[in-house]
Structure formats: C-alpha cells, structure tokens
C-alpha cells in the first residue's frame, strides 16, 4: 500500500499524509513508528518534486553531473529529464516500501529473502571492488557493500543518490562512494571492478546490450557481473527470458555462469552471474 501511496502523493498533495492509516487496530509499538513513517513519505514527495524540476531542465545547485552532456540540445535534455524523473519516482516508491517494512509489513522479509539468495549465489568469498549500476535507494549496495573492500554506487537521479548516500553511510559503510552517471557511459576507467551489479535496471533499459557492454568494460580480469531483475519484465520483452539474457551476456563478451529463475513471496525474479574472461578484461566495448 505504501509504495502505491508515495507514487500518488505528487498529484494528490501533502494533506494525504495526515490521512494515512497504517493498519486498523495497530498496537502501541507500531503507533510509535508513525511519525517516522510520515516523515519518510514527506521525503518521497521531495523526490518526486525534484524529478519534476529535472524534467524541465533544472538541477539542484552544486550537483556534479557525470556522463554525457545533457545540455547538447533541447531534445536530448528533455529525454534525459524523463529518465531522471522515472528513476526518482522509482526511488520514491522503493522508499515507501521500506517505510512499510519498518511499520511491520512483510516487505522486510521479502527483501531479506532476495538478498539471501543473491549472497548465496555469490558465495562466501569477499567481493573486492564493487560497482552498483542504477543504485536507486542503495538497498542492494547496502547488502553487497558489507563484503566489498571498496564500493561505488552510480545512478542518473540525483535525488535517488542522496537517499542512497544517507541509507548506506547511515549503516556505517563509509567505504562506499556515490557518483551521478549514465549506465551507457559509466564514470569509470577500464578493468576497475571485481563485481558489477545491475539490480532491476536491465529489463527496462532502452539499450540493454549496450548497458551490458559498458558494465563489462569496467570489470577486471575474471571479474563477475551480477544481474537481478523481475522475470515478468524480461518475459514482456521475449517469451524466453533465459535465452534472451544469455544472448545479451554473450554479445557483451561475457561468459554466462548461472541463470537462476527464483520464485519468492515478493515476486518472480531472474538472477544471473557472468564473468569477464581474463584474455578480454579491460577491452572497451
């Protein structure tokens, strides 16, 4: 309920906040959490409002912009604004889901289940240098960052990055840094990372193969690529998600190691691991 509510707040106004009823007959402990929940929804409204400003070509003062020059033309600027707005709204929706989890819903267990599957697939070894592409609110970066010696989160949305920074640094992960950037032109040199993560950004990408090639460029020799996405989003593009993703991975010059359909209470996911062959590491796409 919370995720849908945040998405609607931009149109219906802040007065809806005072009308939130988390759950009829909530106990005293959950009632004590209500002020925090309402504050989270206010932050969600700010994310959507910021997205609207970015859509019109404005950006907050002091924000460093990495990647392509969005001011090259009005058409490119408008298109980039739409993408940034969508990322901000996605961050607001995820923020609402997190708030619901703190209020006692099953969302926390669902997120923990997915994280457990991802960590099991990666194995017990340390990660080394981690790049999280499309970091959003930093949920997966918080999970994987604990195993990394150094980590970088990249997102095209400045509001989402602010939220991710607060979340991850608040969890004590001071070795994580954040940059604003485009997944088609990552702010990174070649062969820099041991693991690159794409969490629920690939299936909806306009040019998924280009995004994979760019991610592969940043991998060290033997480095791994982790993909987590919604099965239904892949199925909407092709009737055979496993074959489609394997084809994309191969086209990016990577070797598919494991493609795992995963059914959880929170949804049906596709988790994939691929590796950059040592002889090809650092080769630009």
C-alpha positions in Angstrom: 0.0 0.0 0.0 2.8 2.4 0.9 4.6 2.1 -2.4 1.5 3.0 -4.3 0.7 5.9 -2.0 4.0 7.6 -2.5 3.6 7.4 -6.2 0.3 9.2 -5.9 1.3 11.9 -3.5 2.8 14.2 -6.1 -0.7 14.6 -7.6 -2.9 14.5 -4.6 -0.9 16.8 -2.2 0.7 16.6 1.1 -2.5 16.6 3.0 -2.8 12.9 2.3 0.0 12.3 4.8 -2.3 13.0 7.8 -4.9 10.6 6.4 -2.6 7.6 6.4 -3.9 4.7 8.4 -1.1 2.2 8.6 -3.2 -0.6 9.9 -6.6 -0.7 11.8 -6.1 -1.6 15.4 -2.3 -1.1 15.3 -0.6 -1.8 18.6 1.3 0.8 20.6 4.7 -0.1 19.2 3.6 0.4 15.6 1.8 3.6 16.5 5.1 4.9 17.9 6.7 4.5 14.5 4.0 6.5 12.7 5.9 9.9 12.9 8.9 8.3 11.3 6.8 6.8 8.6 5.1 10.1 7.8 8.5 11.8 7.6 9.6 9.1 5.1 6.6 9.9 2.9 7.5 13.6 3.0 10.9 12.7 1.7 9.2 10.7 -1.1 7.2 13.8 -2.1 10.5 15.7 -2.3 11.9 13.1 -4.6 9.0 13.3 -7.0 9.1 17.1 -6.8 12.8 17.1 -7.6 12.2 14.8 -10.5 9.8 17.4 -11.9 12.4 20.1 -11.7 14.9 17.9 -13.5 12.4 17.1 -16.2 12.1 20.8 -17.0 15.9 21.1 -17.3 16.7 22.4 -13.8 19.0 20.7 -11.4 19.9 21.4 -7.8 22.9 23.8 -7.2 26.1 22.1 -6.5 25.2 18.7 -8.0 28.1 17.3 -10.0 27.0 15.9 -13.3 28.9 12.9 -14.8 28.4 11.2 -18.1 27.0 12.8 -21.3 26.3 16.5 -21.7 22.6 16.7 -21.3 22.6 20.3 -22.5 23.6 19.4 -26.0 20.2 20.0 -27.3 16.6 20.5 -26.1 15.5 17.1 -27.4 18.3 15.3 -25.6 17.8 17.4 -22.4 14.1 16.5 -22.4 14.7 12.8 -22.9 17.3 12.8 -20.1 14.9 14.6 -17.9 12.3 11.9 -18.4 14.8 9.2 -17.5 15.9 11.0 -14.4 12.3 11.6 -13.4 11.5 7.9 -13.7 14.5 7.0 -11.6 13.4 9.5 -8.9 9.9 8.1 -8.9 11.2 4.5 -8.6 13.3 5.6 -5.6 10.3 7.2 -4.0 8.3 4.0 -4.5 11.1 1.9 -3.0 11.3 4.4 -0.1 7.6 3.8 0.5 8.2 0.0 0.6 11.0 0.5 3.1 8.7 2.6 5.3 6.1 -0.1 5.2 8.7 -2.7 6.2 9.6 -0.6 9.2 5.9 -0.4 10.1 5.8 -4.2 10.4 4.7 -5.4 6.9 6.1 -8.5 5.1 8.2 -6.3 2.8 11.2 -6.6 5.1 11.1 -10.4 5.0 10.7 -10.3 1.2 13.8 -8.0 0.8 15.8 -10.2 3.1 14.8 -13.3 1.2 16.0 -11.9 -2.1 19.3 -10.6 -0.5 19.9 -14.1 0.9 19.5 -15.7 -2.5 21.9 -13.2 -4.1 24.5 -13.7 -1.4 24.3 -17.5 -1.7 24.8 -17.2 -5.4 27.9 -15.1 -5.0 29.4 -17.5 -2.5 31.3 -16.8 0.8 34.3 -15.0 -0.8 34.9 -11.3 -0.5 33.9 -9.0 -3.3 36.9 -6.6 -3.6 35.9 -3.6 -5.6 32.1 -3.3 -6.3 30.2 -1.1 -8.8 26.4 -0.9 -8.3 24.8 0.5 -11.5 21.4 2.1 -11.1 21.8 2.0 -7.3 18.4 3.6 -6.6 17.9 3.9 -2.9 21.0 1.8 -2.2 19.2 -1.3 -0.9 21.4 -3.8 -2.8 24.5 -1.7 -2.3 24.0 -1.9 1.5 23.8 -5.7 1.2 26.8 -6.2 -1.1 28.8 -3.3 0.3 29.4 -5.2 3.5 31.5 -7.7 1.6 33.4 -5.2 -0.5 36.7 -3.5 0.2 35.6 -0.5 -1.8 32.2 0.2 -3.5 30.8 2.8 -5.9 27.1 3.5 -6.5 26.0 5.1 -9.8 22.6 6.5 -10.7 21.3 9.1 -13.1 19.0 10.5 -10.5 20.5 13.0 -8.0 17.5 12.7 -5.6 18.0 8.9 -5.5 21.7 9.2 -4.9 21.0 11.5 -1.9 18.7 8.9 -0.4 21.2 6.1 -1.1 24.1 8.0 0.5 22.0 8.6 3.6 21.0 5.0 3.8 24.4 3.4 3.1 26.6 5.8 5.1 24.0 5.6 7.9 24.6 1.9 8.0 28.3 2.5 8.7 29.6 1.7 5.2 32.0 4.6 4.9 34.0 2.9 2.2 31.1 3.4 -0.3 31.1 6.4 -2.6 28.4 7.7 -5.0 28.5 9.3 -8.4 25.9 10.6 -10.8 26.2 8.9 -14.1 24.6 7.2 -17.1 24.8 3.4 -17.4 25.6 3.7 -21.0 28.7 5.8 -20.2 29.8 4.9 -16.7 32.1 7.3 -14.8 34.9 4.6 -14.5 38.1 3.6 -16.1 38.5 0.1 -17.7 39.1 -3.0 -15.7 38.5 -1.4 -12.3 35.9 -3.6 -10.5 35.7 -7.2 -9.3 31.9 -7.2 -9.3 29.4 -5.1 -11.2 25.8 -5.3 -10.1 22.7 -4.4 -12.2 19.7 -4.6 -9.9 16.4 -4.3 -11.7 17.5 -1.9 -14.4 18.4 -4.1 -17.3 15.0 -5.4 -18.4 13.5 -1.9 -18.7 16.6 -0.4 -20.4 16.2 1.0 -23.9 19.6 -0.4 -25.0 20.3 -3.4 -22.6 23.1 -4.8 -24.7 24.9 -1.5 -24.7 24.5 -1.3 -21.0 25.9 -4.7 -20.5 28.9 -3.9 -22.8 29.6 -0.8 -20.8 29.4 -2.8 -17.5 31.7 -5.4 -18.9 34.2 -2.7 -19.8 34.7 -1.9 -16.1 35.3 -5.5 -15.0 38.8 -6.7 -14.0 40.2 -9.9 -15.4 38.0 -12.7 -14.1 35.5 -10.1 -12.7 31.9 -11.0 -12.3 28.6 -9.4 -13.4 25.5 -9.8 -11.2 22.1 -9.2 -12.7 18.9 -9.2 -10.6 15.7 -8.4 -12.4 12.0 -9.1 -12.5 11.1 -12.2 -14.5 7.9 -10.7 -15.9 9.8 -7.6 -17.2 12.1 -9.9 -19.2 9.2 -12.0 -20.3 7.5 -8.9 -21.6 10.4 -8.4 -24.0 10.8 -12.0 -25.1 8.9 -15.2 -24.4 12.1 -16.9 -23.3 13.9 -14.7 -20.7 16.7 -17.2 -20.1 17.6 -17.4 -23.8 17.3 -13.6 -24.2 19.6 -12.8 -21.2 22.1 -15.4 -22.3 22.2 -13.8 -25.7 22.8 -10.4 -24.3 25.5 -11.6 -22.0 27.3 -13.4 -24.8 27.1 -10.3 -27.0 28.7 -8.3 -24.3 31.8 -10.6 -24.4 31.0 -12.3 -21.1 30.6 -15.9 -20.2 27.3 -16.8 -18.5 28.0 -18.8 -15.4 24.5 -19.2 -13.9 20.9 -18.1 -14.8 18.5 -18.7 -12.0 14.7 -18.3 -12.0 13.8 -17.5 -8.5 10.2 -17.5 -7.1 9.8 -15.6 -3.8 6.7 -14.3 -2.0 7.6 -10.8 -3.2 7.7 -11.9 -6.9 9.4 -13.9 -9.6 13.0 -12.9 -10.2 15.8 -13.7 -12.7 19.2 -13.8 -11.1 22.3 -14.2 -13.3 26.0 -14.4 -12.9 28.5 -13.9 -15.7 32.3 -13.4 -15.9 34.7 -11.5 -18.0 37.3 -13.9 -19.5 40.8 -13.0 -18.4 42.0 -12.5 -22.0 39.3 -9.9 -22.7 39.4 -7.9 -19.5 39.6 -4.2 -19.9 38.7 -4.2 -23.6 36.5 -1.3 -24.4 33.1 -2.0 -25.9 
